[in-house]
Amino acid sequence: MAKSCLKCGHPVFAKGLCHAHWKQAHGKPLPGPKQPLKRQRAPIKKVSDKMALNLVIYRDLKKAWLPKHKVCEAQLPGCTQTTTEVHHMEGREGALLLDTTKWLGVCHNCHQRITEHSREAIELGLSLPRNRK
């Protein structure tokens, strides 16, 4: 036999009260069935642990390397003559990031031109083709 509300006789939803009296007593409707908790996924790392370590090493290498290469090595039109950046002649992938033999000390203007005009930079010997092996 179904239980009745203690106050009005309607069918009981929880703790001896109908839905209307539960809402009146608690100020909110009856809770629905429990929903399974959604597990929050960890965000994807922007940089791997290995790359983060290489970037720390790179920062220190660059800090020590730049003062030894004060004059821009590219000398392209618009050059400011003072080295402010490191150009990675063969790219920054893997071990190439830390290979100082493939670094070129350049000013910002020359670095921008090398990056935007890669074919010209390869012809001038300022960059190395990425697909060579």
C-alpha positions, 0 to 999 in steps of 0.5 A: 500500500502506497504511503500518504503525505503526513499533511494532505494525504497525497502520495509520498515522494520523500520523507513522508511528504508529497511533492508540494509539501516537500517544496514548501518545507525546503524551498526547492523541488525534490532532487531528481535521480543522482546524475553520474559526475562528469570527470574533468579531463586534464587540459592538453599540455601546450609544451611537453615536459621534454620540450619545456626542459629543452627550452630552459636549456635553450634560454641559458645557451642563448643568453651566453651565446648572444654577447659573443655574436654582437654584429648581425651576421646576415647584413640584409637591406634594413639591417640594424647591425646589432644582433638581438635574435638567434636564427636557427638555420635548419629549424628548431625541431628536436636536437636542432634547438640546442645545436649552436653550430646551426645558429646565426646571430641576426637583428630583428629586421634581418630575421624577419626577412629571412623568415618571410623569404626562405628561398632567398635565405637558402640561396644566400646561405642564411638558412638550410633546406629542411628536407635535406638528409 
